[in-house]
Amino acid sequence: CIMRKLFLLLTTLCVSALAQAITTFTYGNLNYFTQDDGSVYVTYKDRSSHYEDATINVPETVEFEGVTYTVTGIGAGPFRGCKNLTEIHIPATVDFIGNNAFNGCENVEEFQLPNNLKTIDAAAFYACSKITEIIIPGNVTKLGKQCFASCKALKNIIVPSSVVDFGENMFQGCTALETIELPRSVVTIPEYTFDHCVSLTTISFSDKLEILDNYAFQNCKKLENIE
């Protein structure tokens, strides 16, 4: 009797653990994985292939086994190397873009980031070489390292005063970037931030700047005005 009760208890615990485990599922043309809070992130198609669509429309909600989930994030690397992708639509519900999310999407020309976005993780838009302008929403607090590195066509970017976490190598290799004004919230310029920004001519800092790290402006051959 004791053994039977113990078996039933272990069975119940195992079923409960499985129910709480992350579930990956497909809805429409995208894959998602669930979070403990009942939301979902967009995830990669599989380990050996890429999404082939030229336009991706991420919905605000998706359904799986009768449950409706809110899409709150783009996970780590789901669109990495998707060379066919030219246009991406991200819903207002998304507040997180994971590392390498759009790394190497070399044919994406423009996108609009949602106003509720709070975090853009490391190398999220690395080598998106056709993007010319990026407007970072006013709720973003973290920009991960190499976030926009090697965006070779990037000329204009607006960094809001909400940003307090500013990763290294942020604009490394952004060869078209000409001017940039950083907000008062950025008190540290990490190493290699503007390395090889060969078109950069003017940059202005606030009076709150405390640290200018190693090689921050290495190979900025046209830099003439620093305020």
N, C-alpha and C positions, 0 to 999 in steps of 0.2 A: 504493500500500500504506500509506504514511504517512497519507494523507488518510482512508483507510478506517478505520485505527486511531483517528485523531483523532475521526472521526464516531461510532464506537462508544463512545469514552470520553465524549464530550459527551452521547450518548444515555443512557448509564448514569448520569451525574451528574444529568441532568434527571429520570429516573425515580426516583432516590434522593431528590431534592429534593421531588418530588411526594408520595412515600411519607411524608416527614416533615412535610408541610404539614398545617395544621389541617384536620380533616374535620368537617363538620357533618352530623348524621344525626338521624333520628327514631326513637324507641323508645317504644312505647305512645302516650301523648298529649302527650309532651314532646319538645323538640328539645335536642340536646347538641352540644358541640364538644370535640374531643380536645385533650389537653395533651401536651407532650413526654415527661412522665413516665409516660404510659400511662393517666392518669385522664381524667375528663371533667367539664365543668361544664354545668349547665342553661343554655340560651340562649333568646333570644326566638323566638317563633313565626315571624314575618317582620316586615318593616318597616311593613307597613300594617294589621296586625290584632293582636288580643290573644287570649290563652287565655280561653275562655268558661266553663270549669268552675267550679263553686262550691267544690269540694273538690279540692285538688291533693295527691297522694301521690308524693313524690319517692323513687324506689327507691334501694337501696344500690348495686346493680350493674345494668348494661345490656349488651346484646349488639349487635354490628354486624359483619357479614361474618365471623362465626365467632369473633370476639374478644370477651371479657368485660372490661368496663371498670368501675372503681370510681368512683362519683359523689362527688367531693370538694368540689364548690363549686356555689353559685348565682351565675351570672355577672352581668354588668352589665345591669340593666334587663329581665330576661325577663318579669316580671309587672307591670311599670309600667303603671298605669292599668287594671288588670284589676278592674273594678267589680263583677263577678259573684262574685269570689273571697271566700269567707267563712271558709275553713279551709285551713290548709297544714300538711303533715306533712313534716318535714325529717329525713333519716336521720342516724345517729350517725357516718357516714363523712364528712359535710360539715364542713370546717374554715374555709370562706371564704364570706362573703356579699358580693357585689359592689355597686358603687354603683348606687343607684336600683332595686335588685332588687325591692322591693315598694312603690316610690313611688306614692302615690295609690290604694292598695288600701283604699278607704275603708270597705269592709264587712267586712274581716277583724276578728274580735273577739278571737281568742286564737290563740296558737301557742306551741310549746315549742322553744326553741333547743337544739341538740345539745351535749353536754358537751365534744366535741372541737373545738368552734368556737374559732377564734383571732382572726379579723378580721371586723368588720362595717364595711363601707366607707361612703363618703359618701352621705347621704340614702337609706340602704337602706330605712328604714321611714318616710320622710317622708310626712306627711299620712295616716297610717293612723289615721283619726280615731275609730275605735271601740275600739281597744285600751286596756284599763284597767290592765293590769299587765304588766311585762316583767322576767323574771329572766335576767340575763346570766350565762352559765356561767363557771366559775372559771378557764378557760384562755384567755379572751379578753384580748388585749393591746392591741388597737387598736379605737377607736371613731371612725369618720370624721366629718367635719363634717356638721352638720344630720342626723345619724343618726336621731334621734327627733323632729326638729322638727315642729311642727304636729300632733302626736299629741294632739288636744284632749281626749280622754277619759282620758288617762294619769294615774293617781293614784299608783301605786306602781312604783318601779323599784329594783332592787338592782344596784349597781355593784361588782364584785369587786375585790380587791386586786391582781389580775393586770393590770389595765388601767394602762398607762403612757402611751399615746398617746391624747389626749383632744381631739377636734376642736372648732373653734369653732361657735357657734350650735346646740349639741347639743340643748338642750331649748327652743329659741326657740318661743314660741307654744303651749307645753304648758299650756293655761289651767286644767286641772284639777289639776295637780301641786301638792301641799300641803307635803310635807316630803321632804327627801333628805339622805342621809349619804354623803359621798364618802370613799373609802379613802385610806390614807397614800400609796399609789402615785401618786395624782394630785397633782402639785406645781404645776401651772399651771391656772388657770381661764381659758380663752380668751375673747375678746371675744364679746359677745352670747349667752353660754352659756344664761342664764336670761331673756333678753329676753322681755317680755310673759308671763311666768309669773305671771298676776295672782292666782292662788290660793295661791302659795307663802308660807307663814308662817314656816317654820323651816328653817335649813340649818346643817350643821356641817361644819367642815373639820378635817383633822388638823394636828398641829404641824409637818408637813413642807411645808405650803403655802408656795410661794415667790413666785408671781406671780398677782395678781388683775387681769385685763386690762380694757380699756375697755368700758364699757357692759354688763358681765357681768350686772348685775341691773337693767337699765333697765326701767322700767314694772312693777316688782314691787311693786305698791301695798299688798299686805298683809303684806309681809315685816316681822316683828317681832323674831325671834330669830336672831342669827348667833353661832355658837360657833366 
